[in-house]
Amino acid sequence: MIIIMKKDASAHNIQKICKQAGKSGLAVDILKGTGRTIIVIENIRGPLESSPFELNEDVEKIIPIAESYKLAGRNYKSESTVVKVGEAKIGGKELVLIAGPCAVENPDQIFAISDIVKKAGGKILRGGAFKPRTSPYSFHGLGEEGLKLLAEAGNSAGLAVVTEIIEVDQIDIVAQYADMLQIGSRNMYNYQLLKEVGRLKKPVLLKRGLSATIEEWLNAAEYIMNEGNHEVVLCERGIRTFETQTRNTLDISAVPIIKELSHLPIIVDPSHGTGKWNLVPSMSCASAAAGADGLMIEIHPNPDEALSDGFQSLNFDSFMELAKQLKKIAMAMGRSFG
């Protein structure tokens, strides 16, 4: 439930509503705008007519919220949220390019990649230091050494960095090096991890679960926001279906749907979404045309020699060509790029 107070509402009547909600064990969040106070109360049950909050003389309007994702929904906040990560503003007029390797392998690799990302107009360097892999025999990342290399490469090129957290006990160490924390698809349902990153003051990139519905995805964002961190960026990365021609099925329709349901920015990861490098350019362009706020692309100087996901990574030439195409689409969509 959202309670909009009158412009001249007294502090006494605002606190009265908060106390009423608190006595019932309900969560309360107060937003103060330009001369107006908005109170968000969660888990209100029963018909609105019987609500005691209507009796408060300073209440101007009460809006019931039917969705389970209250904080992430458009009813909570009508204007789109813009999340600032380094020089990038995700959710605004800019089409933000995020790129890098699936995994940080060595200094030469990550520094060469950071330079090409900057040259292409990218704003954020991605790279995995802790890699959750399906097979126990796959490369699982360099750990803290990978984090150090990622941060150094980003700083050298003037790029912010984003990397994935896979366990709660990694949060402190990853937060030392990363400008943005990524929750991978396998951890979208890890509610304890969502709560912990929700208590931090760093932006969070939340990937859609392998088989998650859009509502489940937004509810995962709700867990983060409910802890106080509203700097959340959603990432569509494909869902698991019966189709075998691609690694996953990239749900580009999620972009306009999220734009309608939520104020949170949304980017697309076509690399994981398709699992095939030759499909990444077309799906990137389609995502940008659909209104995505950014793209996350996997690149590698030598994809054939990559220790992780080389089959879905673009080489430098393909990446630079894609950046040119994205700039044209951004201009056509009335957005800036690079």
C-alpha atoms as one frame of an Amber mdcrd trajectory, in Angstrom:
protein
   0.000   0.000   0.000   1.217   3.494  -0.868  -0.047   6.414   1.216   0.398
   9.873  -0.290   0.274  12.573   2.349  -0.929  16.125   1.787   1.693  18.770
   1.110   1.196  20.358   4.520   0.957  17.071   6.436   2.142  17.370  10.018
   5.002  15.324  11.398   2.603  14.103  14.099   0.175  12.564  11.604   2.984
  11.023   9.568   4.390   9.361  12.675   0.910   8.287  13.707   0.549   6.227
  10.518   4.005   4.709  10.989   3.161   3.718  14.573  -0.150   2.189  13.485
   1.634   0.083  10.893   4.434  -0.845  13.278   2.007  -2.120  15.920   0.618
  -4.507  13.300   4.087  -5.791  12.447   4.094  -4.173   9.006   7.191  -2.865
   7.208   7.212   0.894   6.639   9.313   2.970   4.239   9.097   6.779   4.124
   9.963   8.768   0.997  10.242  12.531   1.113   9.941  14.392  -2.174   9.420
  18.022  -3.059   7.030  19.137  -0.343   5.268  15.796  -0.104   5.716  12.639
   1.969   4.949   9.170   0.633   4.622   6.207   2.986   4.991   2.663   1.642
   3.489  -0.057   3.838   3.999  -3.708   2.972   1.666  -6.678   3.410  -1.545
  -4.764   4.036  -4.477  -7.203   3.946  -8.200  -6.740   3.900 -10.403  -4.290
   1.979  -9.196  -0.735   1.672 -12.452   0.695   3.110 -11.665  -0.760   6.518
  -8.135   0.605   6.618  -7.548   2.837   9.665  -5.127   4.959   7.634  -8.003
   6.564   5.738  -9.104   8.267   8.952  -5.932  10.313   9.149  -6.790  13.877
   8.150  -3.458  14.426   6.403  -3.851  11.480   4.023  -4.474  12.659   0.463
  -4.586   9.341  -1.375  -4.143   5.620  -0.725  -3.003   3.333  -3.535  -3.232
  -0.438  -3.002  -0.433  -2.491  -4.542  -1.451  -5.856  -5.915   2.022  -6.961
  -7.024   4.264  -8.863  -4.634   7.190  -6.714  -5.798   6.195  -3.390  -4.273
   9.493  -1.503  -4.214  10.531  -2.642  -7.699   7.173  -1.807  -9.286   6.049
   1.265 -11.213   3.334   1.907  -8.633   6.046   2.617  -6.085   8.052   4.890
  -8.376   6.736   6.143 -11.679   9.961   7.688 -12.990  12.707   5.372 -14.205
  15.620   4.720 -11.865  19.093   5.651 -13.107  21.954   3.706 -11.533  25.365
   5.363 -11.635  28.388   3.068 -11.940  31.590   4.985 -12.448  30.952   7.286
 -15.426  28.036   5.170 -16.652  24.425   6.076 -15.945  22.346   2.963 -16.535
  18.673   3.689 -17.104  19.062   7.168 -18.540  19.522   8.363 -22.125  22.774
   6.460 -22.581  23.071   2.968 -24.068  25.746   1.568 -21.753  28.240  -0.980
 -23.044  29.654  -3.474 -20.548  32.236  -5.901 -21.868  35.044  -8.198 -20.876
  36.029 -11.839 -20.587  34.032 -14.575 -18.935  37.006 -15.088 -16.621  40.121
 -13.073 -15.813  43.029 -15.277 -16.869  46.249 -13.237 -16.714  47.504  -9.613
 -16.828  48.127  -9.522 -20.593  44.616 -10.753 -21.341  42.664  -8.428 -19.058
  44.717  -5.283 -19.819  44.383  -5.846 -23.578  40.629  -6.286 -23.117  40.219
  -3.193 -20.943  41.941  -1.088 -23.606  39.658  -2.339 -26.390  36.530  -1.878
 -24.246  37.496   1.759 -23.673  38.272   2.252 -27.364  34.864   0.837 -28.345
  33.024   3.293 -26.105  32.435   0.931 -23.205  31.980   2.288 -19.701  32.208
  -0.853 -17.549  34.669  -3.762 -17.601  33.277  -7.149 -16.689  35.274 -10.220
 -15.703  34.887 -13.235 -13.464  37.224 -13.990 -10.576  34.990 -16.599  -8.914
  33.266 -18.711 -11.550  30.327 -21.022 -10.719  30.649 -23.760 -13.333  28.443
 -26.747 -14.112  31.447 -29.069 -14.241  33.855 -29.383 -11.281  36.669 -29.813
 -13.829  36.150 -26.447 -15.524  38.202 -23.326 -14.779  36.773 -21.715 -11.640
  38.641 -18.415 -11.693  41.702 -16.858 -10.065  39.926 -15.681  -6.926  41.363
 -12.578  -5.239  44.241 -12.392  -7.695  41.674 -12.113 -10.475  39.893  -9.338
  -8.593  43.128  -7.382  -8.261  43.904  -7.720 -11.965  40.365  -6.701 -12.915
  40.481  -3.610 -10.713  43.934  -2.621 -11.988  42.897  -3.039 -15.623  39.721
  -1.046 -15.081  41.565   1.738 -13.313  44.223   1.859 -16.039  41.598   2.277
 -18.781  39.275   4.526 -16.790  36.512   1.938 -16.570  34.302   0.864 -13.690
  34.325  -2.888 -13.022  31.633  -5.457 -12.312  32.198  -9.007 -11.147  30.135
 -11.844  -9.736  29.668 -12.879  -6.126  28.710 -16.517  -5.666  28.784 -16.870
  -1.874  27.960 -14.670   1.112  31.463 -14.940   2.557  32.915 -13.419  -0.644
  31.022 -10.137  -0.329  33.570  -8.204   1.725  36.547  -9.094  -0.446  34.730
  -8.551  -3.771  33.317  -5.222  -2.574  36.885  -3.977  -2.029  37.654  -4.215
  -5.739  34.369  -3.978  -7.675  32.233  -0.926  -8.443  29.213  -3.138  -9.086
  28.354  -6.573  -7.700  26.799  -9.195  -9.945  24.338 -11.840  -8.775  24.443
 -14.631 -11.337  21.490 -16.590 -12.637  22.211 -19.568 -10.384  21.999 -17.324
  -7.326  18.828 -15.415  -8.169  17.012 -17.612  -5.639  19.778 -17.340  -3.014
  17.757 -15.098  -0.712  20.417 -14.797   1.966  22.903 -13.545  -0.629  20.303
 -11.103  -1.978  19.692  -9.754   1.504  23.396  -9.318   2.197  24.108  -7.316
  -0.982  20.987  -5.324  -0.155  22.745  -4.034   2.945  25.687  -2.680   0.938
  26.019   0.747  -0.647  27.096  -0.597  -4.040  25.056  -1.094  -7.232  23.899
  -4.644  -7.893  23.513  -6.347 -11.280  20.830  -9.022 -10.906  20.721 -11.660
 -13.626  17.516 -13.520 -14.391  17.408 -17.119 -13.180  17.758 -19.999 -15.630
  14.019 -20.731 -15.569  12.684 -17.708 -13.705   9.483 -15.914 -14.574   9.598
 -12.131 -14.770   7.614 -11.903 -11.530  10.103 -14.159  -9.720  12.937 -12.042
 -11.082  11.363  -8.825  -9.810  10.727 -10.451  -6.444  14.442 -11.278  -6.249
  15.141  -7.571  -6.811  12.623  -6.870  -4.059  14.756  -8.832  -1.578  17.705
  -6.540  -2.330  15.663  -3.340  -2.224  13.866  -4.326   0.958  17.228  -4.212
   2.749  17.750  -0.597   1.684  19.742  -0.892  -1.558  17.678   0.475  -4.462
  20.641   0.610  -6.880  19.590  -2.514  -8.787  20.051  -3.204 -12.490  18.260
  -6.188 -14.032  19.999  -8.353 -16.637  18.158 -10.577 -19.109  20.512 -13.447
 -19.988  18.227 -16.029 -21.532  16.109 -18.748 -19.972  16.160 -22.507 -20.309
  13.591 -23.890 -22.759  13.192 -26.988 -24.932  15.113 -25.356 -27.805  18.552
 -26.896 -28.460  19.897 -24.625 -31.207  21.044 -22.083 -28.627  22.489 -22.387
 -25.135  19.483 -20.521 -23.749  16.486 -18.727 -25.228  17.093 -14.985 -25.102
  13.852 -13.324 -24.025  14.097  -9.893 -25.638  10.406  -9.334 -24.922  11.404
  -9.081 -21.248  12.868  -5.634 -21.987   9.594  -3.806 -22.792   7.729  -5.867
 -20.198  10.163  -4.819 -17.447   9.931  -1.219 -18.648   6.181  -1.379 -18.128
   6.170  -3.195 -14.785   9.256  -1.754 -13.094  11.239   1.466 -12.779  14.522
  -0.460 -12.578  16.926  -0.333 -15.541  17.405  -3.466 -17.629  20.365  -4.600
 -19.704  20.775  -7.689 -21.897  23.527 -10.319 -22.002  23.312 -11.897 -25.483
  26.524 -13.875 -24.954  25.009 -16.143 -22.313  21.603 -15.683 -23.883  22.604
 -17.507 -27.054  25.882 -19.245 -26.231  27.089 -18.644 -29.802  29.394 -15.768
 -30.736  27.960 -15.441 -34.254  24.498 -14.692 -32.814  25.707 -12.040 -30.371
  25.822  -9.070 -32.808  22.270  -9.507 -34.128  20.816 -10.141 -30.674  22.707
  -7.136 -29.297  21.229  -4.884 -31.948  17.753  -6.332 -31.402  18.039  -5.753
 -27.651  19.124  -2.152 -28.147  16.218  -1.584 -30.527  13.836  -3.096 -27.967
  14.857  -0.419 -25.469  17.527  -2.100 -23.347  19.515   0.332 -21.197  22.751
  -1.491 -21.841  24.482  -4.614 -23.116  26.904  -7.020 -21.504  29.188  -8.637
 -24.072  31.843 -11.306 -23.592  35.056 -10.684 -25.525  38.486 -12.288 -25.661
  41.681 -11.594 -27.656  41.788 -15.270 -28.686  38.398 -16.947 -28.099  39.739
 -20.321 -29.256  42.198 -20.251 -26.354  39.840 -18.890 -23.681  39.732 -20.841
 -20.422  36.001 -20.177 -20.089  33.150 -19.737 -22.617  35.302 -18.955 -25.641
  32.557 -20.255 -27.942  30.326 -17.302 -27.043  33.008 -14.605 -26.949  33.637
 -12.048 -29.687  37.162 -11.330 -30.857  38.345  -7.725 -30.906  37.516  -7.060
 -34.565  33.954  -8.373 -34.219  33.504  -6.403 -31.013  34.621  -3.121 -32.575
  32.293  -3.661 -35.521  29.407  -4.341 -33.139  30.154  -1.132 -31.233  29.784
   0.826 -34.485  26.391  -0.767 -35.120  25.212  -0.083 -31.585  26.158   3.571
 -31.884  23.931   3.894 -34.962  21.013   2.170 -33.227  21.455   4.313 -30.115
  21.266   7.451 -32.239  18.140   6.171 -33.980  16.579   5.508 -30.574  17.428
   8.993 -29.341  20.155   7.734 -27.019  23.844   8.472 -26.609  26.613   5.886
 -26.800  30.204   5.918 -25.617
